[in-house]
Amino acid sequence: MDPELYTAAHLGDWVLMKRFSGNFYSQKTSTGNTVLHVLAQFCDSAEVARHILAGHCCLLMKKNVHGETALHLAARKGHLGIVRALIASAIHQYPHSGFRFPGFDGCKRMLRMANVDGNTALHEAVRNNFYEVAKLLVQEDPEFHYRPNYAMETPLYLAVEKGYHDIAVLILVTCKSSSYLGPGNRTALHAAAIRNSPEVELVLQKLPNLTKKVDKFGWNALHYAAKFNHQGVVRQLLSKYKFMAYVTANNDDSMTALHIAVTQGHVAVIQELLLHCPDCWERITYKRQNILHLAVKYEQREVLEFFLQYSWASELINQKDSKGNTPLHLYVATKNLDGNSLVNHPCVDISAFDNSNSTVLDNILHSRELTGRQVLIKEELERAGASPGYRNVATVKKNLGAPKTEEPEKLESLAGTYLIVATLIATVTFTAGFTIPGGYNDSESPNKGLAVLGNKAIFITFVISDSLAIMISVHAVLHLILLLQSNNHKFKLAMLHGGRASIFMAMILMMIAFLTGLSSVLPMLHIKILLCVLAAIYCYHIPLDLVQFLRNTRSSRYVTMFRHTEADYSWYIGPFRVWVQDLTEEDEFW
């Protein structure tokens, strides 16, 4: 294309463009764009478009190398004026069915033309959220059943998936036959359920058959609403179409929506499902696992305790999966689950056998090396009355009566390492407390012998953080000494957790003391700022590790800070109530 013509079309300068009006049809860019394409792409000038089409109506249907007409580009850019001019020109040039386009008029032909990706002009308008353009296109051809593009996206699916509420409502209300497909055999209802969109109700009214559609994973819209914890969508779907709760995902272990909600730990959704379909708890997965199996397997404590409140839990608690495992068998393989409510449930068969003729206790005792958690679960089971099954006693070489474990030695080795670290922190902070920054006042004055920087806020921060660091590190040392002197494995674990948490906090406080102490004697502000930035970058992972540790300890049953639901007794210290769990065992405490 001539550079002057391209620039004129880019700017919408008709005066300059008229000089080339004789050869508009032959002027093209390297990608096949005509002068009308360039105008539609960069300038929303309806008047110039009308001038071009007045003498070159053949450009209306002209495609570039991407299969796009000028209408595609105008819709993509949201140029409403150009879109109006193109539609008006198509209606004027091809007012009704004729010999050129048999079966339908030229305007509808233009509106329905797809590019090499299968996108119509409406696809482009919807994808870029141009409501007025989409409205104009839909109103001109409301009868058309818009097919999905080659990515399997229909305009309705795109609008719902992207959350363009107004456009979605426009298509649902205006189009007489809305196409609803999306990628992976999903539908617009799937997209609405995933996004928790307000279009769910309207989609159900206009396209009720979508409740029966499943995607390539065998999931219906209810599966997705359950997965993403959209309680309102679950309520909307089940209030009219209860059968959706019983649909199993063929390609995902035959899970129902309730199974999905259990694996995600969404108690509110579970309540909604049971409210509308009170018998849906009976369904099992392809591996014959019920909802209690899944709650234990995915370590959803709140869900497990919620189910165990129901009377029908007694029907599930001893049910076996395809390998003969009851929910209690799966409990042994968990990492953080508090299974106290399961172990002590009045209906649980604590000595149930799996397909290998092993009880829950057998599976622990047959382990080559017991972990700390397995030791704790073993003790928990024994307190509840569990005993070995002895069905495999002739084939098991391990001594069931006295399982060997290297866990105590590992704990003591780790405690020794922690003890060295805590002692070093205490030594360093103790030394820093007497070699204070800035020194002492040695002048003959009432302040003789006091810290020179004693009135500075940053020095006071140094003193506080250094004092806290030494106290907490000494506290950690005490924890670890108690660990090394005890024979109680549960007590050892509790002291190890407490000592490790104290070391983390002492390290952070020691770093704060270092920064504030050094900053209090530095003269230049920019050096102080640089020091703080570098230290912050270096210490970035320390608080993250501490947060992760605290999360892990909160999910563990045997830690120093016990939840009140797990406590054996409690007392008040001033305004605070402290819950305590008994750590004593049958063996010597010291």
C-alpha positions, 0 to 999 in steps of 0.5 A: 500500500502506498505510504501516503494512503496508509497514513491517510487511512490510519488518520481518517483523512478523506481529503488525502485519501481521495487522491487514491480513490481510483485504485482503492481495490488494488492497494493492500498491505503485506497482510492483505489489509485494504484501505477499509481494513486500515480505517476500521483498525485505527480510526472510528470515522463512519463518514470516511467509511461511507465515502469509501464504500460509496464507490467501492462496495466490493471492499465490504466482504474483502478478507485479509490473510487472516480471513478478517473483514473490516467488520472483524477489525472494527468490532475488535477495536470497538469502533461503533461508528464504523460498525454501523456504517458497514452494516448500513452499507451491507443492507443498502447494497444487498437489501434482500436475498439475491443471485450473489448470495442465495439463501440469505441477504448480504448483511447477514453473510457479512455478520456470519463470516469467520476468520481463520480462527473461526471467530465472527465479528461478535466473537471479537466484540465479546472478547474485548468487552464492547457492549454497544458493538455486541448489541448492534451485531446481535440485534441485526442477526438474532436468529443466527446460531453462533458456532464455536470457533476453532478453540471451541468458544462461543460468544455466550461462553466467552461472555460468561467466562470473562464475567461480562454480565451485560453482554451475557444477558444481551445474548441470552435475551436477544438471540433466539438460539444461543450456542453455549459450548466452550473448550473441553465440552464445557458449557456456559453453565459450567463457566457461570458456576466456576465464576459464581456469576449472577448469570446462573439463574438466567442460563437455567431459565433459557437453557435448562438442558445444560444441567445434564451436560458434562465436560470431558472430565465428566463434571457437571456445573455442580461439581465446579460449584462444589469445588470452588465453594460457591454455596449460592450456586449450589443452592440455585442448581439443587433447588430445581435440579436435584439429580445433579447431586448424584451425577458421577464424574466418569473420568475422575474416580466417579466422584459426585459433587459431595465427594469433591466438596469433601476433598476441598474441605467446604463444610458450607457446601456439604451442608447445602448438598445434604439439605437438598439431597439428604441421601447423597452421602451413600454414594461411593467412588470408583475405588469404593471409598465413601465420604469418610474415607475421603475426609481422612485421606485428604485430611479435612478434620472439620469435615470429618468431625461434621460427618461424625455428628450424624447418625448415618456415620455409623453406616460409613465408619467401618465401610471398606474400600476396594483394598479393604481399608476402613477410614481408620486404616487411612488415618495411619498414612496421614501427616497432620490430621487430628483423628481423635474423633474417629478413633474414639467414635463409639461405632468404630471397629478399631480392630477391623482387618483389611484385604491383607488381614492387617488391622490398623495397629498391625500396619504401624507395627509392621513398619520397618521404621516408625516415625514420630507421628506413627508412634503417637497414633500407635499410642492413641490406638492403644489407649482406645483399646486396639490390639494386634490382629495376629492373622499374619503372625507366621509370616511377619518377622518383625517383633510385634510386641516391641517395635524398634524405632530410631526416632528417639535417637533422631530427636536427641541428635536434632535437639543437640544441634538446636541446643548449640544454636540456642546457646550461641544466640544466648552468648552473642546477645548476652555479650551485646548487652554489655558492649552497647553501641556508643559506649558509656558516659565517662564525663563528670556528670550525673549521667556518668556510667550510663549509656551515651545513646540511652535517650534515643528511640532506636537505642531503646529498640536495640535494648528491648530486642536484645533482651527478648532475644537472650530470654527466648534463647535461654527458654529454648535451651531449657526446652532442649535440656528437658528433652534430653533428660526425658524418656517420654516420647510425646514430651520430647516432641512437644519440647522439640517443637517449643525449642525450635519455635523459640530459636526462630523468634530469638534469631529474628530478635537478634537480627533486629538488635543488630540492625538497631544497634548498628543504625544508632551509631551510623551518621549517614541516613542513606547508609542506614536505609541501605543496611535495612534494605539488605538485611530485609532481603536477607531475612525475607525467608525467616518470617515465612519459615516461622509462619509455615512452622506455626501452621504446621504446629496448629494442624498437629495434635501433639504440640506445646500449644494445644487447642481447648478441644484437645485439652485435658484440663485448664486454668486461669492466669490473670485474664487468660485461660490456658489449656493443657494436655497431659503429656505423661505416659506409663514410663518414667517421666524423667 
